[in-house]
Every structure is written in structure tokens, then in C-alpha cells.
Amino acid sequence: MLLPDCHSGEWYLIITCENCDTKQPLFHDLSRGRARIRHSYEHCCENCQHNALYDSDNIERYQHPMFMTMAS
Ligand SMILES: [Zn+2]
């Protein structure tokens, strides 16, 4: 899954691929930004297939922007 596929207004824990610099969500953060990151996570980049281990220093919180939808 890539960032454009995220749901509006929802929180995610994201990493930036150390090989191609593509930001990608690791998890849907159901705590809405309050959970502590305690683990390292292995992630395979969907863009370049680079596999790496990301720890809490490399994981960011991200809230996907809200988009206004036209009522019809
Ligand atoms: Zn990559």
C-alpha cells in the first residue's frame, strides 16, 4: 500500500524507504497518533523491493489529509 491509498483523516505509522525515499505506511494507527512505537519492523518496499529493518527512530506518524467530497 502506498500513501495515496490511505484513508482521509486516518493515522498511519510510516517509513521512508532507505533505498528509494518512498514514504509508505507500515500500519494503520488505530490509536490516532498516541501509540508508542517499541519495536523494529521489517518492511519490503513496494516501489523498489528493498527489504530493511526500521526502528522507532525511523518510523513517523502521519495523518492522511482530509479531502472535501461533493455532496450529491
Ligand atoms: Zn524503495
N, CA, C, O and the ligand as a Tripos MOL2 file, in Angstrom:
@<TRIPOS>MOLECULE
protein
  289   287    73     0     0
PROTEIN
NO_CHARGES

@<TRIPOS>ATOM
      1 N           0.8560   -1.1950    0.0000 N.3       1 MET1
      2 CA          0.0000    0.0000    0.0000 C.3       1 MET1
      3 C           0.8910    1.2430    0.0000 C.2       1 MET1
      4 O           1.9010    1.2940    0.7020 O.2       1 MET1
      5 N           0.5140    2.2180   -0.7750 N.am      2 LEU2
      6 CA          1.2540    3.4760   -0.8160 C.3       2 LEU2
      7 C           0.3960    4.5860   -0.2130 C.2       2 LEU2
      8 O          -0.8120    4.4300   -0.0380 O.2       2 LEU2
      9 N           1.0400    5.7030    0.1000 N.am      3 LEU3
     10 CA          0.3330    6.7760    0.8050 C.3       3 LEU3
     11 C          -0.9530    7.2430    0.1200 C.2       3 LEU3
     12 O          -1.9300    7.5130    0.8190 O.2       3 LEU3
     13 N          -1.0030    7.3510   -1.1960 N.am      4 PRO4
     14 CA         -2.2640    7.8190   -1.8000 C.3       4 PRO4
     15 C          -3.4430    6.8920   -1.5340 C.2       4 PRO4
     16 O          -4.5920    7.3000   -1.7000 O.2       4 PRO4
     17 N          -3.1810    5.6520   -1.1230 N.am      5 ASP5
     18 CA         -4.2590    4.7060   -0.8490 C.3       5 ASP5
     19 C          -4.7870    4.8070    0.5780 C.2       5 ASP5
     20 O          -5.7450    4.1170    0.9280 O.2       5 ASP5
     21 N          -4.1810    5.6490    1.4030 N.am      6 CYS6
     22 CA         -4.6160    5.8000    2.7860 C.3       6 CYS6
     23 C          -5.9890    6.4730    2.8450 C.2       6 CYS6
     24 O          -6.4160    7.1390    1.9030 O.2       6 CYS6
     25 N          -6.6550    6.2810    3.9640 N.am      7 HIS7
     26 CA         -7.9820    6.8690    4.1400 C.3       7 HIS7
     27 C          -7.8680    8.2710    4.7390 C.2       7 HIS7
     28 O          -7.0470    8.5070    5.6240 O.2       7 HIS7
     29 N          -8.6710    9.1700    4.2670 N.am      8 SER8
     30 CA         -8.6650   10.5570    4.7340 C.3       8 SER8
     31 C          -8.8670   10.6430    6.2380 C.2       8 SER8
     32 O          -9.7670   10.0160    6.7960 O.2       8 SER8
     33 N          -8.0170   11.4300    6.8830 N.am      9 GLY9
     34 CA         -8.1850   11.6910    8.3050 C.3       9 GLY9
     35 C          -7.6850   10.5910    9.2130 C.2       9 GLY9
     36 O          -7.6920   10.7490   10.4340 O.2       9 GLY9
     37 N          -7.2480    9.4750    8.6410 N.am     10 GLU10
     38 CA         -6.7770    8.3660    9.4690 C.3      10 GLU10
     39 C          -5.2770    8.4790    9.7020 C.2      10 GLU10
     40 O          -4.5510    9.0650    8.8980 O.2      10 GLU10
     41 N          -4.8230    7.9060   10.8230 N.am     11 TRP11
     42 CA         -3.4060    7.9400   11.1880 C.3      11 TRP11
     43 C          -2.7090    6.6620   10.7570 C.2      11 TRP11
     44 O          -3.2790    5.5710   10.7800 O.2      11 TRP11
     45 N          -1.4750    6.8340   10.3700 N.am     12 TYR12
     46 CA         -0.6520    5.6980    9.9660 C.3      12 TYR12
     47 C           0.7400    5.8660   10.5470 C.2      12 TYR12
     48 O           1.1850    6.9810   10.8180 O.2      12 TYR12
     49 N           1.4160    4.7520   10.7330 N.am     13 LEU13
     50 CA          2.8440    4.7730   11.0240 C.3      13 LEU13
     51 C           3.5360    4.5150    9.7000 C.2      13 LEU13
     52 O           3.2820    3.5110    9.0330 O.2      13 LEU13
     53 N           4.4110    5.4300    9.3320 N.am     14 ILE14
     54 CA          5.0250    5.3100    8.0190 C.3      14 ILE14
     55 C           6.5490    5.2600    8.1160 C.2      14 ILE14
     56 O           7.1410    5.7280    9.0890 O.2      14 ILE14
     57 N           7.1480    4.7000    7.1170 N.am     15 ILE15
     58 CA          8.6010    4.6910    6.9870 C.3      15 ILE15
     59 C           8.9590    5.3070    5.6340 C.2      15 ILE15
     60 O           8.1330    5.3860    4.7240 O.2      15 ILE15
     61 N          10.2090    5.7390    5.5340 N.am     16 THR16
     62 CA         10.7210    6.1860    4.2530 C.3      16 THR16
     63 C          11.7510    5.1720    3.7990 C.2      16 THR16
     64 O          12.7450    4.9340    4.4850 O.2      16 THR16
     65 N          11.5150    4.5840    2.6580 N.am     17 CYS17
     66 CA         12.4370    3.5670    2.1450 C.3      17 CYS17
     67 C          13.8500    4.1400    2.0860 C.2      17 CYS17
     68 O          14.0750    5.2080    1.5160 O.2      17 CYS17
     69 N          14.7980    3.4210    2.6810 N.am     18 GLU18
     70 CA         16.1670    3.9360    2.7260 C.3      18 GLU18
     71 C          16.8530    3.8160    1.3720 C.2      18 GLU18
     72 O          17.9390    4.3610    1.1710 O.2      18 GLU18
     73 N          16.2340    3.1190    0.4670 N.am     19 ASN19
     74 CA         16.8330    2.9370   -0.8570 C.3      19 ASN19
     75 C          16.2820    3.9200   -1.8880 C.2      19 ASN19
     76 O          17.0430    4.4970   -2.6650 O.2      19 ASN19
     77 N          14.9660    4.1090   -1.8960 N.am     20 CYS20
     78 CA         14.3770    4.9490   -2.9560 C.3      20 CYS20
     79 C          13.6240    6.1580   -2.4060 C.2      20 CYS20
     80 O          13.0500    6.9250   -3.1790 O.2      20 CYS20
     81 N          13.6160    6.3440   -1.0560 N.am     21 ASP21
     82 CA         12.9820    7.5070   -0.4300 C.3      21 ASP21
     83 C          11.4770    7.6010   -0.6300 C.2      21 ASP21
     84 O          10.9040    8.6870   -0.5400 O.2      21 ASP21
     85 N          10.8420    6.4860   -0.8970 N.am     22 THR22
     86 CA          9.3820    6.4860   -0.9960 C.3      22 THR22
     87 C           8.7820    6.2840    0.3880 C.2      22 THR22
     88 O           9.1350    5.3390    1.0930 O.2      22 THR22
     89 N           7.8660    7.1810    0.7770 N.am     23 LYS23
     90 CA          7.1750    7.0200    2.0540 C.3      23 LYS23
     91 C           6.0580    5.9940    1.8870 C.2      23 LYS23
     92 O           5.2890    6.0350    0.9260 O.2      23 LYS23
     93 N           5.9900    5.0750    2.8450 N.am     24 GLN24
     94 CA          4.9770    4.0380    2.7740 C.3      24 GLN24
     95 C           4.4230    3.7380    4.1510 C.2      24 GLN24
     96 O           5.1700    3.7260    5.1300 O.2      24 GLN24
     97 N           3.1220    3.4950    4.2430 N.am     25 PRO25
     98 CA          2.5480    3.1560    5.5470 C.3      25 PRO25
     99 C           2.8990    1.7390    5.9670 C.2      25 PRO25
    100 O           2.8010    0.7960    5.1820 O.2      25 PRO25
    101 N           3.3150    1.6100    7.2330 N.am     26 LEU26
    102 CA          3.5490    0.2920    7.8100 C.3      26 LEU26
    103 C           2.2480   -0.2530    8.3790 C.2      26 LEU26
    104 O           1.8790   -1.4030    8.1410 O.2      26 LEU26
    105 N           1.5580    0.6030    9.1390 N.am     27 PHE27
    106 CA          0.3500    0.1890    9.8380 C.3      27 PHE27
    107 C          -0.6670    1.3110    9.8330 C.2      27 PHE27
    108 O          -0.3230    2.4920    9.7820 O.2      27 PHE27
    109 N          -1.9060    0.9210    9.8880 N.am     28 HIS28
    110 CA         -2.9870    1.8290   10.1900 C.3      28 HIS28
    111 C          -2.9470    2.0290   11.7050 C.2      28 HIS28
    112 O          -3.0960    1.0630   12.4540 O.2      28 HIS28
    113 N          -2.7480    3.2640   12.1680 N.am     29 ASP29
    114 CA         -2.6030    3.5260   13.5960 C.3      29 ASP29
    115 C          -3.9680    3.8200   14.2120 C.2      29 ASP29
    116 O          -4.4690    4.9430   14.1470 O.2      29 ASP29
    117 N          -4.5560    2.7880   14.8100 N.am     30 LEU30
    118 CA         -5.9070    2.9280   15.3690 C.3      30 LEU30
    119 C          -5.9210    3.7900   16.6230 C.2      30 LEU30
    120 O          -6.9880    4.2240   17.0570 O.2      30 LEU30
    121 N          -4.7410    4.0490   17.2220 N.am     31 SER31
    122 CA         -4.6840    4.9130   18.4050 C.3      31 SER31
    123 C          -4.6880    6.3870   18.0050 C.2      31 SER31
    124 O          -4.6610    7.2650   18.8680 O.2      31 SER31
    125 N          -4.7220    6.6570   16.7190 N.am     32 ARG32
    126 CA         -4.7460    8.0140   16.1910 C.3      32 ARG32
    127 C          -3.5700    8.8390   16.7050 C.2      32 ARG32
    128 O          -3.7420    9.9600   17.1840 O.2      32 ARG32
    129 N          -2.3710    8.2650   16.5990 N.am     33 GLY33
    130 CA         -1.1610    9.0090   16.9030 C.3      33 GLY33
    131 C          -0.6870    8.9080   18.3320 C.2      33 GLY33
    132 O           0.3070    9.5390   18.6910 O.2      33 GLY33
    133 N          -1.3730    8.1250   19.1730 N.am     34 ARG34
    134 CA         -0.9780    8.0820   20.5780 C.3      34 ARG34
    135 C          -0.1390    6.8630   20.9430 C.2      34 ARG34
    136 O           0.5080    6.8610   21.9900 O.2      34 ARG34
    137 N          -0.1320    5.8430   20.1190 N.am     35 ALA35
    138 CA          0.6030    4.6200   20.4590 C.3      35 ALA35
    139 C           2.1000    4.8720   20.4430 C.2      35 ALA35
    140 O           2.6060    5.6410   19.6250 O.2      35 ALA35
    141 N           2.7970    4.2170   21.3540 N.am     36 ARG36
    142 CA          4.2540    4.2790   21.3360 C.3      36 ARG36
    143 C           4.7780    3.2120   20.3790 C.2      36 ARG36
    144 O           4.2130    2.1260   20.2480 O.2      36 ARG36
    145 N           5.8610    3.5570   19.7280 N.am     37 ILE37
    146 CA          6.4960    2.6030   18.8220 C.3      37 ILE37
    147 C           7.6320    1.9390   19.5790 C.2      37 ILE37
    148 O           8.6080    2.5960   19.9420 O.2      37 ILE37
    149 N           7.5130    0.6540   19.8140 N.am     38 ARG38
    150 CA          8.5040   -0.0290   20.6530 C.3      38 ARG38
    151 C           9.3180   -1.0580   19.8930 C.2      38 ARG38
    152 O          10.3180   -1.5620   20.4040 O.2      38 ARG38
    153 N           8.9120   -1.3640   18.7140 N.am     39 HIS39
    154 CA          9.5390   -2.4730   18.0110 C.3      39 HIS39
    155 C          10.2180   -1.9950   16.7400 C.2      39 HIS39
    156 O          10.0060   -0.8780   16.2690 O.2      39 HIS39
    157 N          11.0320   -2.8730   16.2120 N.am     40 SER40
    158 CA         11.5830   -2.6690   14.8790 C.3      40 SER40
    159 C          10.7470   -3.5050   13.9120 C.2      40 SER40
    160 O          10.3080   -4.6070   14.2390 O.2      40 SER40
    161 N          10.5440   -2.9720   12.7510 N.am     41 TYR41
    162 CA          9.7200   -3.6690   11.7820 C.3      41 TYR41
    163 C          10.4680   -3.8450   10.4820 C.2      41 TYR41
    164 O          11.1160   -2.9310    9.9720 O.2      41 TYR41
    165 N          10.3550   -5.0430    9.9700 N.am     42 GLU42
    166 CA         10.9510   -5.3260    8.6760 C.3      42 GLU42
    167 C           9.9290   -4.9590    7.6110 C.2      42 GLU42
    168 O           8.7560   -5.3190    7.7100 O.2      42 GLU42
    169 N          10.3780   -4.2490    6.6070 N.am     43 HIS43
    170 CA          9.4480   -3.8320    5.5640 C.3      43 HIS43
    171 C          10.0890   -3.9970    4.1970 C.2      43 HIS43
    172 O          11.2510   -3.6520    3.9850 O.2      43 HIS43
    173 N           9.3090   -4.5280    3.2860 N.am     44 CYS44
    174 CA          9.7710   -4.6590    1.9140 C.3      44 CYS44
    175 C           9.1080   -3.5600    1.0910 C.2      44 CYS44
    176 O           7.8820   -3.4860    1.0070 O.2      44 CYS44
    177 N           9.9230   -2.7190    0.4920 N.am     45 CYS45
    178 CA          9.4130   -1.5770   -0.2580 C.3      45 CYS45
    179 C           8.5820   -2.0390   -1.4440 C.2      45 CYS45
    180 O           8.9830   -2.9380   -2.1840 O.2      45 CYS45
    181 N           7.4210   -1.4160   -1.6190 N.am     46 GLU46
    182 CA          6.5670   -1.7940   -2.7420 C.3      46 GLU46
    183 C           7.0430   -1.1660   -4.0360 C.2      46 GLU46
    184 O           6.6350   -1.5720   -5.1240 O.2      46 GLU46
    185 N           7.8990   -0.1830   -3.9090 N.am     47 ASN47
    186 CA          8.3810    0.5170   -5.0940 C.3      47 ASN47
    187 C           9.6320   -0.1510   -5.6690 C.2      47 ASN47
    188 O           9.7160   -0.3890   -6.8740 O.2      47 ASN47
    189 N          10.6070   -0.4540   -4.7960 N.am     48 CYS48
    190 CA         11.8880   -0.9690   -5.2960 C.3      48 CYS48
    191 C          12.2190   -2.3510   -4.7390 C.2      48 CYS48
    192 O          13.2690   -2.9110   -5.0540 O.2      48 CYS48
    193 N          11.3310   -2.9050   -3.9130 N.am     49 GLN49
    194 CA         11.5170   -4.2470   -3.3380 C.3      49 GLN49
    195 C          12.7020   -4.3280   -2.3730 C.2      49 GLN49
    196 O          13.1770   -5.4200   -2.0620 O.2      49 GLN49
    197 N          13.1750   -3.1790   -1.9030 N.am     50 HIS50
    198 CA         14.2740   -3.1680   -0.9380 C.3      50 HIS50
    199 C          13.7390   -3.5750    0.4290 C.2      50 HIS50
    200 O          12.7570   -3.0110    0.9110 O.2      50 HIS50
    201 N          14.3840   -4.5490    1.0470 N.am     51 ASN51
    202 CA         13.9570   -5.0460    2.3400 C.3      51 ASN51
    203 C          14.8820   -4.4920    3.4250 C.2      51 ASN51
    204 O          16.1040   -4.5890    3.3100 O.2      51 ASN51
    205 N          14.2990   -3.9120    4.4780 N.am     52 ALA52
    206 CA         15.1270   -3.3350    5.5320 C.3      52 ALA52
    207 C          14.3700   -3.3700    6.8470 C.2      52 ALA52
    208 O          13.1540   -3.5580    6.8870 O.2      52 ALA52
    209 N          15.1270   -3.1840    7.9270 N.am     53 LEU53
    210 CA         14.5640   -3.1450    9.2630 C.3      53 LEU53
    211 C          14.4670   -1.6880    9.6980 C.2      53 LEU53
    212 O          15.4480   -0.9480    9.6170 O.2      53 LEU53
    213 N          13.2940   -1.2750   10.1590 N.am     54 TYR54
    214 CA         13.0850    0.1030   10.5790 C.3      54 TYR54
    215 C          12.7560    0.1160   12.0620 C.2      54 TYR54
    216 O          11.8550   -0.5980   12.5010 O.2      54 TYR54
    217 N          13.4680    0.9150   12.8330 N.am     55 ASP55
    218 CA         13.1650    1.0070   14.2540 C.3      55 ASP55
    219 C          12.4280    2.3230   14.5470 C.2      55 ASP55
    220 O          12.1220    3.0940   13.6370 O.2      55 ASP55
    221 N          12.1550    2.5570   15.8240 N.am     56 SER56
    222 CA         11.2890    3.6830   16.1840 C.3      56 SER56
    223 C          11.8400    5.0290   15.7240 C.2      56 SER56
    224 O          11.0740    5.9680   15.5080 O.2      56 SER56
    225 N          13.1490    5.1320   15.5740 N.am     57 ASP57
    226 CA         13.7240    6.3970   15.1130 C.3      57 ASP57
    227 C          13.4080    6.6710   13.6470 C.2      57 ASP57
    228 O          13.4920    7.8090   13.1840 O.2      57 ASP57
    229 N          13.0480    5.6320   12.9340 N.am     58 ASN58
    230 CA         12.8070    5.7690   11.5050 C.3      58 ASN58
    231 C          11.3270    5.7140   11.1450 C.2      58 ASN58
    232 O          10.9530    5.8220    9.9770 O.2      58 ASN58
    233 N          10.5010    5.5450   12.1590 N.am     59 ILE59
    234 CA          9.0650    5.4430   11.9170 C.3      59 ILE59
    235 C           8.4150    6.7670   12.2930 C.2      59 ILE59
    236 O           8.6360    7.2920   13.3850 O.2      59 ILE59
    237 N           7.6180    7.2960   11.3880 N.am     60 GLU60
    238 CA          6.9530    8.5730   11.6170 C.3      60 GLU60
    239 C           5.4530    8.3610   11.7440 C.2      60 GLU60
    240 O           4.8920    7.3880   11.2390 O.2      60 GLU60
    241 N           4.8180    9.3110   12.4390 N.am     61 ARG61
    242 CA          3.3580    9.3240   12.4690 C.3      61 ARG61
    243 C           2.8800   10.1970   11.3250 C.2      61 ARG61
    244 O           3.5000   11.2060   10.9890 O.2      61 ARG61
    245 N           1.8040    9.8030   10.7540 N.am     62 TYR62
    246 CA          1.3010   10.5040    9.5740 C.3      62 TYR62
    247 C          -0.2200   10.4860    9.6070 C.2      62 TYR62
    248 O          -0.8360    9.4360    9.7890 O.2      62 TYR62
    249 N          -0.8170   11.6550    9.4280 N.am     63 GLN63
    250 CA         -2.2720   11.6970    9.2980 C.3      63 GLN63
    251 C          -2.5920   12.0850    7.8630 C.2      63 GLN63
    252 O          -2.1780   13.1420    7.3850 O.2      63 GLN63
    253 N          -3.3210   11.2330    7.1950 N.am     64 HIS64
    254 CA         -3.6480   11.4910    5.8030 C.3      64 HIS64
    255 C          -4.6000   12.6810    5.7180 C.2      64 HIS64
    256 O          -5.5520   12.7660    6.4940 O.2      64 HIS64
    257 N          -4.3570   13.5970    4.7890 N.am     65 PRO65
    258 CA         -5.2040   14.7990    4.7100 C.3      65 PRO65
    259 C          -6.6690   14.4580    4.4380 C.2      65 PRO65
    260 O          -7.0000   13.4790    3.7690 O.2      65 PRO65
    261 N          -7.5170   15.3070    4.9860 N.am     66 MET66
    262 CA         -8.9510   15.1950    4.7000 C.3      66 MET66
    263 C          -9.2240   15.8140    3.3380 C.2      66 MET66
    264 O          -8.7000   16.8770    3.0040 O.2      66 MET66
    265 N         -10.0290   15.1500    2.5830 N.am     67 PHE67
    266 CA        -10.4500   15.7350    1.3160 C.3      67 PHE67
    267 C         -11.9350   16.0350    1.3830 C.2      67 PHE67
    268 O         -12.7230   15.2270    1.8750 O.2      67 PHE67
    269 N         -12.3080   17.1950    0.8880 N.am     68 MET68
    270 CA        -13.7190   17.5530    0.8680 C.3      68 MET68
    271 C         -14.3940   16.7630   -0.2650 C.2      68 MET68
    272 O         -13.8920   16.7170   -1.3880 O.2      68 MET68
    273 N         -15.5030   16.1640    0.0430 N.am     69 THR69
    274 CA        -16.2260   15.4450   -1.0040 C.3      69 THR69
    275 C         -17.4950   16.2100   -1.3340 C.2      69 THR69
    276 O         -18.1390   16.7720   -0.4480 O.2      69 THR69
    277 N         -17.8440   16.2280   -2.5790 N.am     70 MET70
    278 CA        -19.0240   16.9550   -3.0360 C.3      70 MET70
    279 C         -20.2720   16.1380   -2.6950 C.2      70 MET70
    280 O         -20.3980   14.9760   -3.0820 O.2      70 MET70
    281 N         -21.1730   16.7620   -1.9770 N.am     71 ALA71
    282 CA        -22.4400   16.0940   -1.6950 C.3      71 ALA71
    283 C         -23.2970   16.1310   -2.9540 C.2      71 ALA71
    284 O         -23.3810   17.1490   -3.6400 O.2      71 ALA71
    285 N         -23.9100   15.0290   -3.2310 N.am     72 SER72
    286 CA        -24.7170   14.9970   -4.4640 C.3      72 SER72
    287 C         -26.1540   14.5970   -4.1500 C.2      72 SER72
    288 O         -26.9840   14.5150   -5.0560 O.2      72 SER72
    289 ZN         12.1680    1.5820   -2.0190 Zn       73 ZN73
@<TRIPOS>BOND
     1     1     2 1
     2     2     3 1
     3     3     4 2
     4     3     5 am
     5     5     6 1
     6     6     7 1
     7     7     8 2
     8     7     9 am
     9     9    10 1
    10    10    11 1
    11    11    12 2
    12    11    13 am
    13    13    14 1
    14    14    15 1
    15    15    16 2
    16    15    17 am
    17    17    18 1
    18    18    19 1
    19    19    20 2
    20    19    21 am
    21    21    22 1
    22    22    23 1
    23    23    24 2
    24    23    25 am
    25    25    26 1
    26    26    27 1
    27    27    28 2
    28    27    29 am
    29    29    30 1
    30    30    31 1
    31    31    32 2
    32    31    33 am
    33    33    34 1
    34    34    35 1
    35    35    36 2
    36    35    37 am
    37    37    38 1
    38    38    39 1
    39    39    40 2
    40    39    41 am
    41    41    42 1
    42    42    43 1
    43    43    44 2
    44    43    45 am
    45    45    46 1
    46    46    47 1
    47    47    48 2
    48    47    49 am
    49    49    50 1
    50    50    51 1
    51    51    52 2
    52    51    53 am
    53    53    54 1
    54    54    55 1
    55    55    56 2
    56    55    57 am
    57    57    58 1
    58    58    59 1
    59    59    60 2
    60    59    61 am
    61    61    62 1
    62    62    63 1
    63    63    64 2
    64    63    65 am
    65    65    66 1
    66    66    67 1
    67    67    68 2
    68    67    69 am
    69    69    70 1
    70    70    71 1
    71    71    72 2
    72    71    73 am
    73    73    74 1
    74    74    75 1
    75    75    76 2
    76    75    77 am
    77    77    78 1
    78    78    79 1
    79    79    80 2
    80    79    81 am
    81    81    82 1
    82    82    83 1
    83    83    84 2
    84    83    85 am
    85    85    86 1
    86    86    87 1
    87    87    88 2
    88    87    89 am
    89    89    90 1
    90    90    91 1
    91    91    92 2
    92    91    93 am
    93    93    94 1
    94    94    95 1
    95    95    96 2
    96    95    97 am
    97    97    98 1
    98    98    99 1
    99    99   100 2
   100    99   101 am
   101   101   102 1
   102   102   103 1
   103   103   104 2
   104   103   105 am
   105   105   106 1
   106   106   107 1
   107   107   108 2
   108   107   109 am
   109   109   110 1
   110   110   111 1
   111   111   112 2
   112   111   113 am
   113   113   114 1
   114   114   115 1
   115   115   116 2
   116   115   117 am
   117   117   118 1
   118   118   119 1
   119   119   120 2
   120   119   121 am
   121   121   122 1
   122   122   123 1
   123   123   124 2
   124   123   125 am
   125   125   126 1
   126   126   127 1
   127   127   128 2
   128   127   129 am
   129   129   130 1
   130   130   131 1
   131   131   132 2
   132   131   133 am
   133   133   134 1
   134   134   135 1
   135   135   136 2
   136   135   137 am
   137   137   138 1
   138   138   139 1
   139   139   140 2
   140   139   141 am
   141   141   142 1
   142   142   143 1
   143   143   144 2
   144   143   145 am
   145   145   146 1
   146   146   147 1
   147   147   148 2
   148   147   149 am
   149   149   150 1
   150   150   151 1
   151   151   152 2
   152   151   153 am
   153   153   154 1
   154   154   155 1
   155   155   156 2
   156   155   157 am
   157   157   158 1
   158   158   159 1
   159   159   160 2
   160   159   161 am
   161   161   162 1
   162   162   163 1
   163   163   164 2
   164   163   165 am
   165   165   166 1
   166   166   167 1
   167   167   168 2
   168   167   169 am
   169   169   170 1
   170   170   171 1
   171   171   172 2
   172   171   173 am
   173   173   174 1
   174   174   175 1
   175   175   176 2
   176   175   177 am
   177   177   178 1
   178   178   179 1
   179   179   180 2
   180   179   181 am
   181   181   182 1
   182   182   183 1
   183   183   184 2
   184   183   185 am
   185   185   186 1
   186   186   187 1
   187   187   188 2
   188   187   189 am
   189   189   190 1
   190   190   191 1
   191   191   192 2
   192   191   193 am
   193   193   194 1
   194   194   195 1
   195   195   196 2
   196   195   197 am
   197   197   198 1
   198   198   199 1
   199   199   200 2
   200   199   201 am
   201   201   202 1
   202   202   203 1
   203   203   204 2
   204   203   205 am
   205   205   206 1
   206   206   207 1
   207   207   208 2
   208   207   209 am
   209   209   210 1
   210   210   211 1
   211   211   212 2
   212   211   213 am
   213   213   214 1
   214   214   215 1
   215   215   216 2
   216   215   217 am
   217   217   218 1
   218   218   219 1
   219   219   220 2
   220   219   221 am
   221   221   222 1
   222   222   223 1
   223   223   224 2
   224   223   225 am
   225   225   226 1
   226   226   227 1
   227   227   228 2
   228   227   229 am
   229   229   230 1
   230   230   231 1
   231   231   232 2
   232   231   233 am
   233   233   234 1
   234   234   235 1
   235   235   236 2
   236   235   237 am
   237   237   238 1
   238   238   239 1
   239   239   240 2
   240   239   241 am
   241   241   242 1
   242   242   243 1
   243   243   244 2
   244   243   245 am
   245   245   246 1
   246   246   247 1
   247   247   248 2
   248   247   249 am
   249   249   250 1
   250   250   251 1
   251   251   252 2
   252   251   253 am
   253   253   254 1
   254   254   255 1
   255   255   256 2
   256   255   257 am
   257   257   258 1
   258   258   259 1
   259   259   260 2
   260   259   261 am
   261   261   262 1
   262   262   263 1
   263   263   264 2
   264   263   265 am
   265   265   266 1
   266   266   267 1
   267   267   268 2
   268   267   269 am
   269   269   270 1
   270   270   271 1
   271   271   272 2
   272   271   273 am
   273   273   274 1
   274   274   275 1
   275   275   276 2
   276   275   277 am
   277   277   278 1
   278   278   279 1
   279   279   280 2
   280   279   281 am
   281   281   282 1
   282   282   283 1
   283   283   284 2
   284   283   285 am
   285   285   286 1
   286   286   287 1
   287   287   288 2
@<TRIPOS>SUBSTRUCTURE
     1 MET1         2 RESIDUE 1 A MET
     2 LEU2         6 RESIDUE 1 A LEU
     3 LEU3        10 RESIDUE 1 A LEU
     4 PRO4        14 RESIDUE 1 A PRO
     5 ASP5        18 RESIDUE 1 A ASP
     6 CYS6        22 RESIDUE 1 A CYS
     7 HIS7        26 RESIDUE 1 A HIS
     8 SER8        30 RESIDUE 1 A SER
     9 GLY9        34 RESIDUE 1 A GLY
    10 GLU10       38 RESIDUE 1 A GLU
    11 TRP11       42 RESIDUE 1 A TRP
    12 TYR12       46 RESIDUE 1 A TYR
    13 LEU13       50 RESIDUE 1 A LEU
    14 ILE14       54 RESIDUE 1 A ILE
    15 ILE15       58 RESIDUE 1 A ILE
    16 THR16       62 RESIDUE 1 A THR
    17 CYS17       66 RESIDUE 1 A CYS
    18 GLU18       70 RESIDUE 1 A GLU
    19 ASN19       74 RESIDUE 1 A ASN
    20 CYS20       78 RESIDUE 1 A CYS
    21 ASP21       82 RESIDUE 1 A ASP
    22 THR22       86 RESIDUE 1 A THR
    23 LYS23       90 RESIDUE 1 A LYS
    24 GLN24       94 RESIDUE 1 A GLN
    25 PRO25       98 RESIDUE 1 A PRO
    26 LEU26      102 RESIDUE 1 A LEU
    27 PHE27      106 RESIDUE 1 A PHE
    28 HIS28      110 RESIDUE 1 A HIS
    29 ASP29      114 RESIDUE 1 A ASP
    30 LEU30      118 RESIDUE 1 A LEU
    31 SER31      122 RESIDUE 1 A SER
    32 ARG32      126 RESIDUE 1 A ARG
    33 GLY33      130 RESIDUE 1 A GLY
    34 ARG34      134 RESIDUE 1 A ARG
    35 ALA35      138 RESIDUE 1 A ALA
    36 ARG36      142 RESIDUE 1 A ARG
    37 ILE37      146 RESIDUE 1 A ILE
    38 ARG38      150 RESIDUE 1 A ARG
    39 HIS39      154 RESIDUE 1 A HIS
    40 SER40      158 RESIDUE 1 A SER
    41 TYR41      162 RESIDUE 1 A TYR
    42 GLU42      166 RESIDUE 1 A GLU
    43 HIS43      170 RESIDUE 1 A HIS
    44 CYS44      174 RESIDUE 1 A CYS
    45 CYS45      178 RESIDUE 1 A CYS
    46 GLU46      182 RESIDUE 1 A GLU
    47 ASN47      186 RESIDUE 1 A ASN
    48 CYS48      190 RESIDUE 1 A CYS
    49 GLN49      194 RESIDUE 1 A GLN
    50 HIS50      198 RESIDUE 1 A HIS
    51 ASN51      202 RESIDUE 1 A ASN
    52 ALA52      206 RESIDUE 1 A ALA
    53 LEU53      210 RESIDUE 1 A LEU
    54 TYR54      214 RESIDUE 1 A TYR
    55 ASP55      218 RESIDUE 1 A ASP
    56 SER56      222 RESIDUE 1 A SER
    57 ASP57      226 RESIDUE 1 A ASP
    58 ASN58      230 RESIDUE 1 A ASN
    59 ILE59      234 RESIDUE 1 A ILE
    60 GLU60      238 RESIDUE 1 A GLU
    61 ARG61      242 RESIDUE 1 A ARG
    62 TYR62      246 RESIDUE 1 A TYR
    63 GLN63      250 RESIDUE 1 A GLN
    64 HIS64      254 RESIDUE 1 A HIS
    65 PRO65      258 RESIDUE 1 A PRO
    66 MET66      262 RESIDUE 1 A MET
    67 PHE67      266 RESIDUE 1 A PHE
    68 MET68      270 RESIDUE 1 A MET
    69 THR69      274 RESIDUE 1 A THR
    70 MET70      278 RESIDUE 1 A MET
    71 ALA71      282 RESIDUE 1 A ALA
    72 SER72      286 RESIDUE 1 A SER
    73 ZN73       289 GROUP 0 **** ****
